[in-house]
Amino acid sequence: MRLDLTAIEVDTLDDPDDPSLLEATDLLASSVPETCLGLVAYHASGYGSFLAAALTPPADARTLILRAVRGPDGLRAVADWRLLPGHLLLNGIAVREDERGRGLGTRLLNDGHDLAVRLGCRALLLDVSLDNPVAHGLYRRHGFTELTHSSWREVVGVRASTPAPVRLVNWPAFAAHHTAYGFGDLTVRTALGAEIDLRVVGTAIRVPAAPDTAALAAAIGPLVGIDRCFSAATRADGHPADAGPELARFVRMRCELASTDTPEVGVMSTQTPLIGKDDETLRRSAR
Ligand SMILES: CC(C)(COP(=O)(O)OP(=O)(O)OC[C@H]1O[C@@H](n2cnc3c(N)ncnc32)[C@H](O)[C@@H]1OP(=O)(O)O)[C@@H](O)C(=O)NCCC(=O)NCCS
């Protein structure tokens, strides 16, 4: 049965010590295609701690905004928003299985729309799996249009590859983040001087589409203890020569907002309510 949407209250998860953060983590982990199990930050061992750390600074200084519908027996739904320059990005949204189809997803999307307007954003952004017709349809009906398509593929032949010579640009920060939260972003510099950003989740590594991703993975793998490598490519990039079976396809969608001149300040506090990856990588890739 569909609920009266106007009667559903949406709260900001604002307190780093709120036990609901772990429920939010579990819900968000379920929003990712099954074929990507263990490959995204939501599945990292320390993602709950990451969320708590992201909520530690003052509300109006944060870029991570968790909005949720609470119920008597825990969270019913959660949306993980990221405030990018001029845009509000839906990093993840999930409704508890027994609550789906009742309007909670629509409610959280409307809430994000209002939030983005109040923050003076130009547009909403999100990435959705092409194998998720319910979510895709919901976004289309909400005014989102397609921008780019991307594809994740296993990288094959890593063990047989000669490691590419690379320099580790941000190793201390990466290693500390990976140890603390179970995931991290590593920047490496190739022999030609190009800097490449890699996402490591547990023992899996995501590399951008490049001619020889296997050689890159062969260089990084032993340093980080990697046992799995996959590449993320938009259609324009094409697939690297060593790309194997497809894991998932995503589409980035955008919803334009009516222009606002005066962004509201302090909108992220509990009183004035306001969805890994994480912000930096999201600017560059699907998920
Ligand atoms: C996708 C999701 C967030 C939508 O939330 P929801 O509360 O179930 O959706 P709503 O009840 O608001 O319904 C939204 C629309 O989808 C339709 N819909 C919902 N469930 C459906 C189903 N099982 N089959 C077909 N259509 C369905 C509704 O009819 C509604 O259509 P309308 O916009 O024309 O009214 C939720 O189903 C979910 O958490 N899924 C698992 C995680 C996920 O896929 N997250 C999205 C990742 S991008």
The ligand as an SDF file (V2000), in Angstrom:
LIG
                    3D

 48 50  0  0  0  0  0  0  0  0999 V2000
   14.8890    1.7290   -6.0360 C   0  0  0  0  0  0  0  0  0  0  0  0
   14.2360    2.0530   -4.6700 C   0  0  0  0  0  0  0  0  0  0  0  0
   15.0970    3.0260   -3.9010 C   0  0  0  0  0  0  0  0  0  0  0  0
   12.8520    2.6880   -4.9420 C   0  0  0  0  0  0  0  0  0  0  0  0
   12.2480    2.9420   -3.6910 O   0  0  0  0  0  0  0  0  0  0  0  0
   10.7450    2.4740   -3.4220 P   0  0  0  0  0  0  0  0  0  0  0  0
   10.3330    3.0300   -2.1450 O   0  0  0  0  0  0  0  0  0  0  0  0
   10.6570    0.9860   -3.5800 O   0  0  0  0  0  0  0  0  0  0  0  0
   10.0120    3.1940   -4.6370 O   0  0  0  0  0  0  0  0  0  0  0  0
    8.5850    3.8990   -4.6330 P   0  0  0  0  0  0  0  0  0  0  0  0
    7.6510    3.0910   -3.8150 O   0  0  0  0  0  0  0  0  0  0  0  0
    8.7760    5.3080   -4.2880 O   0  0  0  0  0  0  0  0  0  0  0  0
    8.1710    3.7390   -6.1460 O   0  0  0  0  0  0  0  0  0  0  0  0
    8.8510    4.4210   -7.1520 C   0  0  0  0  0  0  0  0  0  0  0  0
    8.3050    3.9940   -8.4970 C   0  0  0  0  0  0  0  0  0  0  0  0
    8.7960    2.6730   -8.8000 O   0  0  0  0  0  0  0  0  0  0  0  0
    7.6840    1.8000   -9.0070 C   0  0  0  0  0  0  0  0  0  0  0  0
    8.0240    0.5330   -8.3960 N   0  0  0  0  0  0  0  0  0  0  0  0
    8.3690    0.3200   -7.1280 C   0  0  0  0  0  0  0  0  0  0  0  0
    8.6540   -0.9750   -6.9240 N   0  0  0  0  0  0  0  0  0  0  0  0
    8.4500   -1.5840   -8.1070 C   0  0  0  0  0  0  0  0  0  0  0  0
    8.5630   -2.9300   -8.5440 C   0  0  0  0  0  0  0  0  0  0  0  0
    8.9510   -3.9270   -7.7280 N   0  0  0  0  0  0  0  0  0  0  0  0
    8.2970   -3.2090   -9.8500 N   0  0  0  0  0  0  0  0  0  0  0  0
    7.9200   -2.2250  -10.6950 C   0  0  0  0  0  0  0  0  0  0  0  0
    7.8060   -0.9240  -10.3280 N   0  0  0  0  0  0  0  0  0  0  0  0
    8.0500   -0.6250   -9.0520 C   0  0  0  0  0  0  0  0  0  0  0  0
    6.5220    2.4210   -8.3050 C   0  0  0  0  0  0  0  0  0  0  0  0
    5.2940    2.0370   -8.8910 O   0  0  0  0  0  0  0  0  0  0  0  0
    6.7750    3.8880   -8.5010 C   0  0  0  0  0  0  0  0  0  0  0  0
    6.3330    4.2830   -9.7820 O   0  0  0  0  0  0  0  0  0  0  0  0
    5.8250    5.7780  -10.0380 P   0  0  0  0  0  0  0  0  0  0  0  0
    7.0600    6.6490   -9.9680 O   0  0  0  0  0  0  0  0  0  0  0  0
    5.2520    5.7270  -11.4260 O   0  0  0  0  0  0  0  0  0  0  0  0
    4.8450    6.0520   -8.9720 O   0  0  0  0  0  0  0  0  0  0  0  0
   14.0120    0.7640   -3.8150 C   0  0  0  0  0  0  0  0  0  0  0  0
   13.1930   -0.1360   -4.5440 O   0  0  0  0  0  0  0  0  0  0  0  0
   15.2850    0.0610   -3.3740 C   0  0  0  0  0  0  0  0  0  0  0  0
   15.7900    0.3410   -2.3050 O   0  0  0  0  0  0  0  0  0  0  0  0
   15.7950   -0.8820   -4.1990 N   0  0  0  0  0  0  0  0  0  0  0  0
   17.0290   -1.6080   -3.8340 C   0  0  0  0  0  0  0  0  0  0  0  0
   18.2220   -0.6660   -3.8150 C   0  0  0  0  0  0  0  0  0  0  0  0
   18.3660    0.0910   -5.1320 C   0  0  0  0  0  0  0  0  0  0  0  0
   18.1820   -0.4730   -6.2050 O   0  0  0  0  0  0  0  0  0  0  0  0
   18.7420    1.3740   -5.0270 N   0  0  0  0  0  0  0  0  0  0  0  0
   18.9220    2.2530   -6.1700 C   0  0  0  0  0  0  0  0  0  0  0  0
   20.3550    2.2640   -6.5870 C   0  0  0  0  0  0  0  0  0  0  0  0
   20.6450    3.5340   -7.8290 S   0  0  0  0  0  0  0  0  0  0  0  0
  1  2  1  0
  2  3  1  0
  2  4  1  0
  2 36  1  0
  4  5  1  0
  5  6  1  0
  6  7  2  0
  6  8  1  0
  6  9  1  0
  9 10  1  0
 10 11  2  0
 10 12  1  0
 10 13  1  0
 13 14  1  0
 14 15  1  0
 15 16  1  0
 15 30  1  0
 16 17  1  0
 17 18  1  0
 17 28  1  0
 18 19  1  0
 18 27  1  0
 19 20  2  0
 20 21  1  0
 21 22  1  0
 21 27  2  0
 22 23  1  0
 22 24  2  0
 24 25  1  0
 25 26  2  0
 26 27  1  0
 28 29  1  0
 28 30  1  0
 30 31  1  0
 31 32  1  0
 32 33  2  0
 32 34  1  0
 32 35  1  0
 36 37  1  0
 36 38  1  0
 38 39  2  0
 38 40  1  0
 40 41  1  0
 41 42  1  0
 42 43  1  0
 43 44  2  0
 43 45  1  0
 45 46  1  0
 46 47  1  0
 47 48  1  0
M  END
$$$$
